[in-house]
Amino acid sequence: MNTVTFDVRSLADSLADFADAWKTGQASSPRISFETPELLWKVLTPKRWQLLKVLAGAGPITIREAARRVGRDVKAVHGEVTALLSAGVLVKTADGKIQFPYDAVHVDFLLKAAA
């Protein structure tokens, strides 16, 4: 199964992992990081989660087809897709289709008591 991890961590931590992978030549597992939990939830709204569910493992499809699968207006889905493309969650193929290139999502972050 091709799984991506959405996590919350600093840019410095993300860059350190990249540097380690570069030095060792060992790719880490797919990961999309957000600086704060608030940013993660701002990008991954309930409607966008619904969209990711139908796109997971579906291969490249048109925005119109994605809208049909979630039972929503094409214009509204276009806005959601634009936000997910900007965040690096979705990719656009050479022929203009959209794709979530994973079969599953794992979300990983820790909530600590306020200091």
Jmol script that loads the backbone (N, CA, C; Angstrom):
load data "model"
ATOM      1  N   MET A   1       0.845  -1.178   0.000  1.00  0.00           N
ATOM      2  CA  MET A   1       0.000   0.000   0.000  1.00  0.00           C
ATOM      3  C   MET A   1       0.890   1.241   0.000  1.00  0.00           C
ATOM      4  N   ASN A   2       0.573   2.170  -0.830  1.00  0.00           N
ATOM      5  CA  ASN A   2       1.311   3.427  -0.972  1.00  0.00           C
ATOM      6  C   ASN A   2       0.684   4.457  -0.026  1.00  0.00           C
ATOM      7  N   THR A   3       1.314   4.673   1.124  1.00  0.00           N
ATOM      8  CA  THR A   3       0.768   5.541   2.166  1.00  0.00           C
ATOM      9  C   THR A   3       1.597   6.799   2.314  1.00  0.00           C
ATOM     10  N   VAL A   4       0.928   7.947   2.469  1.00  0.00           N
ATOM     11  CA  VAL A   4       1.597   9.211   2.753  1.00  0.00           C
ATOM     12  C   VAL A   4       1.290   9.579   4.201  1.00  0.00           C
ATOM     13  N   THR A   5       2.252  10.186   4.873  1.00  0.00           N
ATOM     14  CA  THR A   5       2.051  10.670   6.230  1.00  0.00           C
ATOM     15  C   THR A   5       1.921  12.183   6.211  1.00  0.00           C
ATOM     16  N   PHE A   6       0.834  12.681   6.769  1.00  0.00           N
ATOM     17  CA  PHE A   6       0.679  14.115   7.016  1.00  0.00           C
ATOM     18  C   PHE A   6       1.129  14.322   8.451  1.00  0.00           C
ATOM     19  N   ASP A   7       2.073  15.237   8.660  1.00  0.00           N
ATOM     20  CA  ASP A   7       2.536  15.469  10.017  1.00  0.00           C
ATOM     21  C   ASP A   7       2.704  16.952  10.297  1.00  0.00           C
ATOM     22  N   VAL A   8       2.960  17.240  11.558  1.00  0.00           N
ATOM     23  CA  VAL A   8       3.204  18.607  11.999  1.00  0.00           C
ATOM     24  C   VAL A   8       4.627  18.649  12.514  1.00  0.00           C
ATOM     25  N   ARG A   9       5.460  19.446  11.862  1.00  0.00           N
ATOM     26  CA  ARG A   9       6.840  19.624  12.302  1.00  0.00           C
ATOM     27  C   ARG A   9       7.440  20.844  11.644  1.00  0.00           C
ATOM     28  N   SER A  10       8.511  21.289  12.226  1.00  0.00           N
ATOM     29  CA  SER A  10       9.131  22.533  11.763  1.00  0.00           C
ATOM     30  C   SER A  10       9.816  22.335  10.411  1.00  0.00           C
ATOM     31  N   LEU A  11      10.033  23.442   9.754  1.00  0.00           N
ATOM     32  CA  LEU A  11      10.761  23.421   8.485  1.00  0.00           C
ATOM     33  C   LEU A  11      12.172  22.881   8.705  1.00  0.00           C
ATOM     34  N   ALA A  12      12.798  23.243   9.808  1.00  0.00           N
ATOM     35  CA  ALA A  12      14.151  22.763  10.109  1.00  0.00           C
ATOM     36  C   ALA A  12      14.187  21.239  10.207  1.00  0.00           C
ATOM     37  N   ASP A  13      13.188  20.644  10.861  1.00  0.00           N
ATOM     38  CA  ASP A  13      13.125  19.183  10.967  1.00  0.00           C
ATOM     39  C   ASP A  13      12.918  18.539   9.595  1.00  0.00           C
ATOM     40  N   SER A  14      12.067  19.136   8.793  1.00  0.00           N
ATOM     41  CA  SER A  14      11.821  18.611   7.442  1.00  0.00           C
ATOM     42  C   SER A  14      13.092  18.676   6.598  1.00  0.00           C
ATOM     43  N   LEU A  15      13.799  19.790   6.680  1.00  0.00           N
ATOM     44  CA  LEU A  15      15.031  19.943   5.910  1.00  0.00           C
ATOM     45  C   LEU A  15      16.125  19.003   6.405  1.00  0.00           C
ATOM     46  N   ALA A  16      16.168  18.747   7.705  1.00  0.00           N
ATOM     47  CA  ALA A  16      17.153  17.805   8.256  1.00  0.00           C
ATOM     48  C   ALA A  16      16.903  16.399   7.713  1.00  0.00           C
ATOM     49  N   ASP A  17      15.633  15.997   7.629  1.00  0.00           N
ATOM     50  CA  ASP A  17      15.314  14.682   7.049  1.00  0.00           C
ATOM     51  C   ASP A  17      15.718  14.621   5.583  1.00  0.00           C
ATOM     52  N   PHE A  18      15.479  15.709   4.856  1.00  0.00           N
ATOM     53  CA  PHE A  18      15.881  15.764   3.454  1.00  0.00           C
ATOM     54  C   PHE A  18      17.395  15.613   3.329  1.00  0.00           C
ATOM     55  N   ALA A  19      18.141  16.322   4.180  1.00  0.00           N
ATOM     56  CA  ALA A  19      19.604  16.251   4.141  1.00  0.00           C
ATOM     57  C   ALA A  19      20.090  14.845   4.451  1.00  0.00           C
ATOM     58  N   ASP A  20      19.465  14.171   5.416  1.00  0.00           N
ATOM     59  CA  ASP A  20      19.837  12.796   5.742  1.00  0.00           C
ATOM     60  C   ASP A  20      19.585  11.866   4.557  1.00  0.00           C
ATOM     61  N   ALA A  21      18.434  12.029   3.921  1.00  0.00           N
ATOM     62  CA  ALA A  21      18.115  11.191   2.758  1.00  0.00           C
ATOM     63  C   ALA A  21      19.108  11.453   1.631  1.00  0.00           C
ATOM     64  N   TRP A  22      19.490  12.698   1.448  1.00  0.00           N
ATOM     65  CA  TRP A  22      20.449  13.064   0.402  1.00  0.00           C
ATOM     66  C   TRP A  22      21.804  12.411   0.659  1.00  0.00           C
ATOM     67  N   LYS A  23      22.257  12.475   1.910  1.00  0.00           N
ATOM     68  CA  LYS A  23      23.573  11.914   2.269  1.00  0.00           C
ATOM     69  C   LYS A  23      23.594  10.399   2.160  1.00  0.00           C
ATOM     70  N   THR A  24      22.540   9.743   2.612  1.00  0.00           N
ATOM     71  CA  THR A  24      22.522   8.284   2.645  1.00  0.00           C
ATOM     72  C   THR A  24      22.034   7.662   1.349  1.00  0.00           C
ATOM     73  N   GLY A  25      21.329   8.449   0.538  1.00  0.00           N
ATOM     74  CA  GLY A  25      20.754   7.891  -0.684  1.00  0.00           C
ATOM     75  C   GLY A  25      19.524   7.048  -0.415  1.00  0.00           C
ATOM     76  N   GLN A  26      19.041   7.062   0.818  1.00  0.00           N
ATOM     77  CA  GLN A  26      17.861   6.287   1.206  1.00  0.00           C
ATOM     78  C   GLN A  26      16.660   7.226   1.303  1.00  0.00           C
ATOM     79  N   ALA A  27      15.715   7.041   0.450  1.00  0.00           N
ATOM     80  CA  ALA A  27      14.510   7.872   0.472  1.00  0.00           C
ATOM     81  C   ALA A  27      13.677   7.531   1.699  1.00  0.00           C
ATOM     82  N   SER A  28      13.146   8.549   2.324  1.00  0.00           N
ATOM     83  CA  SER A  28      12.244   8.311   3.449  1.00  0.00           C
ATOM     84  C   SER A  28      10.850   8.031   2.896  1.00  0.00           C
ATOM     85  N   SER A  29       9.964   7.605   3.764  1.00  0.00           N
ATOM     86  CA  SER A  29       8.595   7.345   3.319  1.00  0.00           C
ATOM     87  C   SER A  29       7.929   8.669   2.931  1.00  0.00           C
ATOM     88  N   PRO A  30       6.950   8.635   2.036  1.00  0.00           N
ATOM     89  CA  PRO A  30       6.299   9.868   1.598  1.00  0.00           C
ATOM     90  C   PRO A  30       5.698  10.629   2.781  1.00  0.00           C
ATOM     91  N   ARG A  31       5.911  11.937   2.786  1.00  0.00           N
ATOM     92  CA  ARG A  31       5.494  12.769   3.915  1.00  0.00           C
ATOM     93  C   ARG A  31       5.146  14.163   3.417  1.00  0.00           C
ATOM     94  N   ILE A  32       4.061  14.695   3.924  1.00  0.00           N
ATOM     95  CA  ILE A  32       3.683  16.081   3.678  1.00  0.00           C
ATOM     96  C   ILE A  32       3.567  16.724   5.048  1.00  0.00           C
ATOM     97  N   SER A  33       4.413  17.731   5.292  1.00  0.00           N
ATOM     98  CA  SER A  33       4.490  18.335   6.614  1.00  0.00           C
ATOM     99  C   SER A  33       3.846  19.713   6.654  1.00  0.00           C
ATOM    100  N   PHE A  34       3.282  20.015   7.807  1.00  0.00           N
ATOM    101  CA  PHE A  34       2.675  21.311   8.078  1.00  0.00           C
ATOM    102  C   PHE A  34       3.362  21.900   9.302  1.00  0.00           C
ATOM    103  N   GLU A  35       3.539  23.203   9.312  1.00  0.00           N
ATOM    104  CA  GLU A  35       4.260  23.883  10.394  1.00  0.00           C
ATOM    105  C   GLU A  35       3.505  23.831  11.726  1.00  0.00           C
ATOM    106  N   THR A  36       2.170  23.882  11.670  1.00  0.00           N
ATOM    107  CA  THR A  36       1.361  23.878  12.888  1.00  0.00           C
ATOM    108  C   THR A  36       0.123  23.001  12.678  1.00  0.00           C
ATOM    109  N   PRO A  37      -0.478  22.517  13.787  1.00  0.00           N
ATOM    110  CA  PRO A  37      -1.746  21.781  13.637  1.00  0.00           C
ATOM    111  C   PRO A  37      -2.833  22.647  13.017  1.00  0.00           C
ATOM    112  N   GLU A  38      -2.821  23.934  13.342  1.00  0.00           N
ATOM    113  CA  GLU A  38      -3.828  24.839  12.783  1.00  0.00           C
ATOM    114  C   GLU A  38      -3.731  24.911  11.265  1.00  0.00           C
ATOM    115  N   LEU A  39      -2.507  24.937  10.743  1.00  0.00           N
ATOM    116  CA  LEU A  39      -2.317  24.968   9.300  1.00  0.00           C
ATOM    117  C   LEU A  39      -2.771  23.660   8.666  1.00  0.00           C
ATOM    118  N   LEU A  40      -2.468  22.547   9.316  1.00  0.00           N
ATOM    119  CA  LEU A  40      -2.914  21.251   8.802  1.00  0.00           C
ATOM    120  C   LEU A  40      -4.440  21.243   8.662  1.00  0.00           C
ATOM    121  N   TRP A  41      -5.152  21.682   9.708  1.00  0.00           N
ATOM    122  CA  TRP A  41      -6.617  21.648   9.661  1.00  0.00           C
ATOM    123  C   TRP A  41      -7.180  22.726   8.752  1.00  0.00           C
ATOM    124  N   LYS A  42      -6.440  23.819   8.550  1.00  0.00           N
ATOM    125  CA  LYS A  42      -6.894  24.850   7.603  1.00  0.00           C
ATOM    126  C   LYS A  42      -6.838  24.315   6.169  1.00  0.00           C
ATOM    127  N   VAL A  43      -5.781  23.578   5.860  1.00  0.00           N
ATOM    128  CA  VAL A  43      -5.626  23.013   4.511  1.00  0.00           C
ATOM    129  C   VAL A  43      -6.519  21.795   4.318  1.00  0.00           C
ATOM    130  N   LEU A  44      -6.592  20.937   5.309  1.00  0.00           N
ATOM    131  CA  LEU A  44      -7.323  19.673   5.181  1.00  0.00           C
ATOM    132  C   LEU A  44      -8.693  19.777   5.844  1.00  0.00           C
ATOM    133  N   THR A  45      -9.554  20.570   5.255  1.00  0.00           N
ATOM    134  CA  THR A  45     -10.913  20.759   5.758  1.00  0.00           C
ATOM    135  C   THR A  45     -11.728  19.478   5.545  1.00  0.00           C
ATOM    136  N   PRO A  46     -12.885  19.357   6.206  1.00  0.00           N
ATOM    137  CA  PRO A  46     -13.715  18.156   5.990  1.00  0.00           C
ATOM    138  C   PRO A  46     -14.067  17.900   4.524  1.00  0.00           C
ATOM    139  N   LYS A  47     -14.377  18.935   3.765  1.00  0.00           N
ATOM    140  CA  LYS A  47     -14.715  18.737   2.346  1.00  0.00           C
ATOM    141  C   LYS A  47     -13.492  18.255   1.557  1.00  0.00           C
ATOM    142  N   ARG A  48     -12.318  18.742   1.919  1.00  0.00           N
ATOM    143  CA  ARG A  48     -11.091  18.305   1.236  1.00  0.00           C
ATOM    144  C   ARG A  48     -10.735  16.874   1.616  1.00  0.00           C
ATOM    145  N   TRP A  49     -11.000  16.487   2.875  1.00  0.00           N
ATOM    146  CA  TRP A  49     -10.805  15.085   3.269  1.00  0.00           C
ATOM    147  C   TRP A  49     -11.703  14.188   2.443  1.00  0.00           C
ATOM    148  N   GLN A  50     -12.948  14.609   2.265  1.00  0.00           N
ATOM    149  CA  GLN A  50     -13.888  13.836   1.456  1.00  0.00           C
ATOM    150  C   GLN A  50     -13.347  13.663   0.040  1.00  0.00           C
ATOM    151  N   LEU A  51     -12.790  14.725  -0.495  1.00  0.00           N
ATOM    152  CA  LEU A  51     -12.208  14.676  -1.835  1.00  0.00           C
ATOM    153  C   LEU A  51     -11.017  13.720  -1.877  1.00  0.00           C
ATOM    154  N   LEU A  52     -10.146  13.785  -0.868  1.00  0.00           N
ATOM    155  CA  LEU A  52      -8.993  12.884  -0.830  1.00  0.00           C
ATOM    156  C   LEU A  52      -9.434  11.427  -0.753  1.00  0.00           C
ATOM    157  N   LYS A  53     -10.516  11.161  -0.031  1.00  0.00           N
ATOM    158  CA  LYS A  53     -11.011   9.786   0.076  1.00  0.00           C
ATOM    159  C   LYS A  53     -11.380   9.215  -1.291  1.00  0.00           C
ATOM    160  N   VAL A  54     -12.024  10.021  -2.121  1.00  0.00           N
ATOM    161  CA  VAL A  54     -12.410   9.506  -3.437  1.00  0.00           C
ATOM    162  C   VAL A  54     -11.250   9.500  -4.423  1.00  0.00           C
ATOM    163  N   LEU A  55     -10.242  10.331  -4.176  1.00  0.00           N
ATOM    164  CA  LEU A  55      -9.089  10.367  -5.077  1.00  0.00           C
ATOM    165  C   LEU A  55      -8.028   9.323  -4.732  1.00  0.00           C
ATOM    166  N   ALA A  56      -8.010   8.869  -3.487  1.00  0.00           N
ATOM    167  CA  ALA A  56      -6.997   7.898  -3.062  1.00  0.00           C
ATOM    168  C   ALA A  56      -7.096   6.629  -3.909  1.00  0.00           C
ATOM    169  N   GLY A  57      -6.007   6.308  -4.563  1.00  0.00           N
ATOM    170  CA  GLY A  57      -5.935   5.096  -5.375  1.00  0.00           C
ATOM    171  C   GLY A  57      -6.705   5.156  -6.680  1.00  0.00           C
ATOM    172  N   ALA A  58      -7.297   6.297  -7.015  1.00  0.00           N
ATOM    173  CA  ALA A  58      -8.143   6.390  -8.210  1.00  0.00           C
ATOM    174  C   ALA A  58      -7.355   6.666  -9.486  1.00  0.00           C
ATOM    175  N   GLY A  59      -6.101   7.109  -9.354  1.00  0.00           N
ATOM    176  CA  GLY A  59      -5.344   7.497 -10.538  1.00  0.00           C
ATOM    177  C   GLY A  59      -5.770   8.877 -10.999  1.00  0.00           C
ATOM    178  N   PRO A  60      -5.218   9.347 -12.110  1.00  0.00           N
ATOM    179  CA  PRO A  60      -5.552  10.687 -12.611  1.00  0.00           C
ATOM    180  C   PRO A  60      -7.000  10.769 -13.089  1.00  0.00           C
ATOM    181  N   ILE A  61      -7.707  11.806 -12.639  1.00  0.00           N
ATOM    182  CA  ILE A  61      -9.076  12.030 -13.092  1.00  0.00           C
ATOM    183  C   ILE A  61      -9.294  13.533 -13.301  1.00  0.00           C
ATOM    184  N   THR A  62     -10.355  13.874 -13.984  1.00  0.00           N
ATOM    185  CA  THR A  62     -10.681  15.286 -14.208  1.00  0.00           C
ATOM    186  C   THR A  62     -11.358  15.857 -12.962  1.00  0.00           C
ATOM    187  N   ILE A  63     -11.345  17.175 -12.850  1.00  0.00           N
ATOM    188  CA  ILE A  63     -12.038  17.826 -11.734  1.00  0.00           C
ATOM    189  C   ILE A  63     -13.533  17.544 -11.831  1.00  0.00           C
ATOM    190  N   ARG A  64     -14.055  17.529 -13.034  1.00  0.00           N
ATOM    191  CA  ARG A  64     -15.481  17.233 -13.222  1.00  0.00           C
ATOM    192  C   ARG A  64     -15.818  15.839 -12.678  1.00  0.00           C
ATOM    193  N   GLU A  65     -14.966  14.868 -12.948  1.00  0.00           N
ATOM    194  CA  GLU A  65     -15.189  13.506 -12.446  1.00  0.00           C
ATOM    195  C   GLU A  65     -15.074  13.473 -10.925  1.00  0.00           C
ATOM    196  N   ALA A  66     -14.112  14.210 -10.375  1.00  0.00           N
ATOM    197  CA  ALA A  66     -13.966  14.271  -8.918  1.00  0.00           C
ATOM    198  C   ALA A  66     -15.235  14.859  -8.295  1.00  0.00           C
ATOM    199  N   ALA A  67     -15.766  15.915  -8.900  1.00  0.00           N
ATOM    200  CA  ALA A  67     -16.994  16.536  -8.402  1.00  0.00           C
ATOM    201  C   ALA A  67     -18.159  15.549  -8.457  1.00  0.00           C
ATOM    202  N   ARG A  68     -18.243  14.799  -9.524  1.00  0.00           N
ATOM    203  CA  ARG A  68     -19.309  13.792  -9.649  1.00  0.00           C
ATOM    204  C   ARG A  68     -19.191  12.758  -8.536  1.00  0.00           C
ATOM    205  N   ARG A  69     -17.962  12.310  -8.257  1.00  0.00           N
ATOM    206  CA  ARG A  69     -17.757  11.273  -7.242  1.00  0.00           C
ATOM    207  C   ARG A  69     -18.091  11.734  -5.832  1.00  0.00           C
ATOM    208  N   VAL A  70     -17.906  13.012  -5.548  1.00  0.00           N
ATOM    209  CA  VAL A  70     -18.248  13.520  -4.210  1.00  0.00           C
ATOM    210  C   VAL A  70     -19.640  14.136  -4.167  1.00  0.00           C
ATOM    211  N   GLY A  71     -20.300  14.212  -5.330  1.00  0.00           N
ATOM    212  CA  GLY A  71     -21.653  14.746  -5.377  1.00  0.00           C
ATOM    213  C   GLY A  71     -21.724  16.232  -5.090  1.00  0.00           C
ATOM    214  N   ARG A  72     -20.739  16.964  -5.615  1.00  0.00           N
ATOM    215  CA  ARG A  72     -20.678  18.398  -5.361  1.00  0.00           C
ATOM    216  C   ARG A  72     -20.545  19.161  -6.665  1.00  0.00           C
ATOM    217  N   ASP A  73     -20.753  20.460  -6.595  1.00  0.00           N
ATOM    218  CA  ASP A  73     -20.649  21.369  -7.721  1.00  0.00           C
ATOM    219  C   ASP A  73     -19.204  21.432  -8.229  1.00  0.00           C
ATOM    220  N   VAL A  74     -19.021  21.456  -9.536  1.00  0.00           N
ATOM    221  CA  VAL A  74     -17.688  21.484 -10.141  1.00  0.00           C
ATOM    222  C   VAL A  74     -16.912  22.724  -9.698  1.00  0.00           C
ATOM    223  N   LYS A  75     -17.569  23.862  -9.642  1.00  0.00           N
ATOM    224  CA  LYS A  75     -16.890  25.100  -9.249  1.00  0.00           C
ATOM    225  C   LYS A  75     -16.369  25.009  -7.813  1.00  0.00           C
ATOM    226  N   ALA A  76     -17.167  24.455  -6.903  1.00  0.00           N
ATOM    227  CA  ALA A  76     -16.741  24.304  -5.512  1.00  0.00           C
ATOM    228  C   ALA A  76     -15.561  23.340  -5.412  1.00  0.00           C
ATOM    229  N   VAL A  77     -15.633  22.238  -6.134  1.00  0.00           N
ATOM    230  CA  VAL A  77     -14.543  21.255  -6.108  1.00  0.00           C
ATOM    231  C   VAL A  77     -13.286  21.852  -6.734  1.00  0.00           C
ATOM    232  N   HIS A  78     -13.447  22.666  -7.750  1.00  0.00           N
ATOM    233  CA  HIS A  78     -12.288  23.327  -8.363  1.00  0.00           C
ATOM    234  C   HIS A  78     -11.540  24.160  -7.320  1.00  0.00           C
ATOM    235  N   GLY A  79     -12.267  24.871  -6.477  1.00  0.00           N
ATOM    236  CA  GLY A  79     -11.644  25.659  -5.416  1.00  0.00           C
ATOM    237  C   GLY A  79     -10.897  24.784  -4.418  1.00  0.00           C
ATOM    238  N   GLU A  80     -11.492  23.655  -4.063  1.00  0.00           N
ATOM    239  CA  GLU A  80     -10.841  22.722  -3.131  1.00  0.00           C
ATOM    240  C   GLU A  80      -9.578  22.127  -3.770  1.00  0.00           C
ATOM    241  N   VAL A  81      -9.666  21.773  -5.025  1.00  0.00           N
ATOM    242  CA  VAL A  81      -8.526  21.204  -5.746  1.00  0.00           C
ATOM    243  C   VAL A  81      -7.394  22.225  -5.837  1.00  0.00           C
ATOM    244  N   THR A  82      -7.734  23.473  -6.126  1.00  0.00           N
ATOM    245  CA  THR A  82      -6.719  24.521  -6.214  1.00  0.00           C
ATOM    246  C   THR A  82      -5.967  24.655  -4.887  1.00  0.00           C
ATOM    247  N   ALA A  83      -6.687  24.629  -3.781  1.00  0.00           N
ATOM    248  CA  ALA A  83      -6.045  24.723  -2.465  1.00  0.00           C
ATOM    249  C   ALA A  83      -5.144  23.519  -2.201  1.00  0.00           C
ATOM    250  N   LEU A  84      -5.593  22.327  -2.562  1.00  0.00           N
ATOM    251  CA  LEU A  84      -4.793  21.116  -2.338  1.00  0.00           C
ATOM    252  C   LEU A  84      -3.577  21.059  -3.265  1.00  0.00           C
ATOM    253  N   LEU A  85      -3.713  21.577  -4.472  1.00  0.00           N
ATOM    254  CA  LEU A  85      -2.562  21.671  -5.376  1.00  0.00           C
ATOM    255  C   LEU A  85      -1.527  22.649  -4.813  1.00  0.00           C
ATOM    256  N   SER A  86      -1.990  23.778  -4.316  1.00  0.00           N
ATOM    257  CA  SER A  86      -1.096  24.792  -3.758  1.00  0.00           C
ATOM    258  C   SER A  86      -0.341  24.273  -2.538  1.00  0.00           C
ATOM    259  N   ALA A  87      -0.988  23.417  -1.764  1.00  0.00           N
ATOM    260  CA  ALA A  87      -0.369  22.852  -0.564  1.00  0.00           C
ATOM    261  C   ALA A  87       0.531  21.657  -0.877  1.00  0.00           C
ATOM    262  N   GLY A  88       0.537  21.218  -2.132  1.00  0.00           N
ATOM    263  CA  GLY A  88       1.368  20.075  -2.510  1.00  0.00           C
ATOM    264  C   GLY A  88       0.755  18.730  -2.184  1.00  0.00           C
ATOM    265  N   VAL A  89      -0.524  18.716  -1.883  1.00  0.00           N
ATOM    266  CA  VAL A  89      -1.204  17.465  -1.542  1.00  0.00           C
ATOM    267  C   VAL A  89      -1.621  16.715  -2.804  1.00  0.00           C
ATOM    268  N   LEU A  90      -2.106  17.448  -3.784  1.00  0.00           N
ATOM    269  CA  LEU A  90      -2.465  16.856  -5.080  1.00  0.00           C
ATOM    270  C   LEU A  90      -1.421  17.234  -6.115  1.00  0.00           C
ATOM    271  N   VAL A  91      -1.374  16.461  -7.184  1.00  0.00           N
ATOM    272  CA  VAL A  91      -0.506  16.793  -8.312  1.00  0.00           C
ATOM    273  C   VAL A  91      -1.378  16.895  -9.567  1.00  0.00           C
ATOM    274  N   LYS A  92      -0.887  17.676 -10.513  1.00  0.00           N
ATOM    275  CA  LYS A  92      -1.580  17.820 -11.800  1.00  0.00           C
ATOM    276  C   LYS A  92      -0.748  17.100 -12.846  1.00  0.00           C
ATOM    277  N   THR A  93      -1.399  16.279 -13.649  1.00  0.00           N
ATOM    278  CA  THR A  93      -0.703  15.532 -14.690  1.00  0.00           C
ATOM    279  C   THR A  93      -0.479  16.420 -15.909  1.00  0.00           C
ATOM    280  N   ALA A  94       0.346  15.943 -16.814  1.00  0.00           N
ATOM    281  CA  ALA A  94       0.654  16.698 -18.030  1.00  0.00           C
ATOM    282  C   ALA A  94      -0.596  16.981 -18.856  1.00  0.00           C
ATOM    283  N   ASP A  95      -1.591  16.095 -18.771  1.00  0.00           N
ATOM    284  CA  ASP A  95      -2.815  16.309 -19.548  1.00  0.00           C
ATOM    285  C   ASP A  95      -3.890  17.065 -18.760  1.00  0.00           C
ATOM    286  N   GLY A  96      -3.511  17.667 -17.611  1.00  0.00           N
ATOM    287  CA  GLY A  96      -4.415  18.528 -16.861  1.00  0.00           C
ATOM    288  C   GLY A  96      -5.313  17.829 -15.861  1.00  0.00           C
ATOM    289  N   LYS A  97      -5.166  16.534 -15.697  1.00  0.00           N
ATOM    290  CA  LYS A  97      -5.966  15.818 -14.700  1.00  0.00           C
ATOM    291  C   LYS A  97      -5.324  16.005 -13.322  1.00  0.00           C
ATOM    292  N   ILE A  98      -6.091  15.678 -12.292  1.00  0.00           N
ATOM    293  CA  ILE A  98      -5.564  15.763 -10.930  1.00  0.00           C
ATOM    294  C   ILE A  98      -5.353  14.361 -10.389  1.00  0.00           C
ATOM    295  N   GLN A  99      -4.428  14.255  -9.435  1.00  0.00           N
ATOM    296  CA  GLN A  99      -4.149  12.945  -8.865  1.00  0.00           C
ATOM    297  C   GLN A  99      -3.670  13.090  -7.433  1.00  0.00           C
ATOM    298  N   PHE A 100      -4.181  12.224  -6.581  1.00  0.00           N
ATOM    299  CA  PHE A 100      -3.640  12.030  -5.246  1.00  0.00           C
ATOM    300  C   PHE A 100      -2.906  10.700  -5.351  1.00  0.00           C
ATOM    301  N   PRO A 101      -1.561  10.738  -5.453  1.00  0.00           N
ATOM    302  CA  PRO A 101      -0.817   9.535  -5.829  1.00  0.00           C
ATOM    303  C   PRO A 101      -0.583   8.541  -4.690  1.00  0.00           C
ATOM    304  N   TYR A 102      -1.536   8.438  -3.771  1.00  0.00           N
ATOM    305  CA  TYR A 102      -1.401   7.531  -2.638  1.00  0.00           C
ATOM    306  C   TYR A 102      -2.699   6.750  -2.469  1.00  0.00           C
ATOM    307  N   ASP A 103      -2.570   5.596  -1.811  1.00  0.00           N
ATOM    308  CA  ASP A 103      -3.732   4.758  -1.528  1.00  0.00           C
ATOM    309  C   ASP A 103      -4.289   5.005  -0.134  1.00  0.00           C
ATOM    310  N   ALA A 104      -3.447   5.567   0.744  1.00  0.00           N
ATOM    311  CA  ALA A 104      -3.852   5.749   2.137  1.00  0.00           C
ATOM    312  C   ALA A 104      -3.136   6.949   2.735  1.00  0.00           C
ATOM    313  N   VAL A 105      -3.710   7.466   3.823  1.00  0.00           N
ATOM    314  CA  VAL A 105      -3.138   8.605   4.542  1.00  0.00           C
ATOM    315  C   VAL A 105      -2.980   8.223   6.007  1.00  0.00           C
ATOM    316  N   HIS A 106      -1.827   8.572   6.568  1.00  0.00           N
ATOM    317  CA  HIS A 106      -1.589   8.448   8.001  1.00  0.00           C
ATOM    318  C   HIS A 106      -1.331   9.853   8.523  1.00  0.00           C
ATOM    319  N   VAL A 107      -2.030  10.257   9.589  1.00  0.00           N
ATOM    320  CA  VAL A 107      -1.834  11.584  10.167  1.00  0.00           C
ATOM    321  C   VAL A 107      -1.090  11.407  11.489  1.00  0.00           C
ATOM    322  N   ASP A 108      -0.017  12.200  11.672  1.00  0.00           N
ATOM    323  CA  ASP A 108       0.843  12.035  12.837  1.00  0.00           C
ATOM    324  C   ASP A 108       1.216  13.389  13.434  1.00  0.00           C
ATOM    325  N   PHE A 109       0.698  13.683  14.618  1.00  0.00           N
ATOM    326  CA  PHE A 109       1.162  14.849  15.362  1.00  0.00           C
ATOM    327  C   PHE A 109       0.832  14.658  16.834  1.00  0.00           C
ATOM    328  N   LEU A 110       1.544  15.391  17.670  1.00  0.00           N
ATOM    329  CA  LEU A 110       1.429  15.270  19.114  1.00  0.00           C
ATOM    330  C   LEU A 110       0.881  16.567  19.683  1.00  0.00           C
ATOM    331  N   LEU A 111      -0.127  16.477  20.508  1.00  0.00           N
ATOM    332  CA  LEU A 111      -0.682  17.629  21.198  1.00  0.00           C
ATOM    333  C   LEU A 111      -0.135  17.621  22.622  1.00  0.00           C
ATOM    334  N   LYS A 112       0.577  18.681  22.997  1.00  0.00           N
ATOM    335  CA  LYS A 112       1.171  18.780  24.331  1.00  0.00           C
ATOM    336  C   LYS A 112       0.432  19.809  25.171  1.00  0.00           C
ATOM    337  N   ALA A 113       0.533  19.653  26.479  1.00  0.00           N
ATOM    338  CA  ALA A 113      -0.047  20.627  27.396  1.00  0.00           C
ATOM    339  C   ALA A 113       0.651  21.964  27.209  1.00  0.00           C
ATOM    340  N   ALA A 114      -0.101  23.043  27.362  1.00  0.00           N
ATOM    341  CA  ALA A 114       0.476  24.382  27.224  1.00  0.00           C
ATOM    342  C   ALA A 114       1.486  24.620  28.344  1.00  0.00           C
ATOM    343  N   ALA A 115       2.548  25.318  28.004  1.00  0.00           N
ATOM    344  CA  ALA A 115       3.604  25.563  28.989  1.00  0.00           C
ATOM    345  C   ALA A 115       3.310  26.765  29.844  1.00  0.00           C
TER     346      ALA A 115
END
end "model"
wireframe off; spacefill off
backbone 0.3
color backbone group
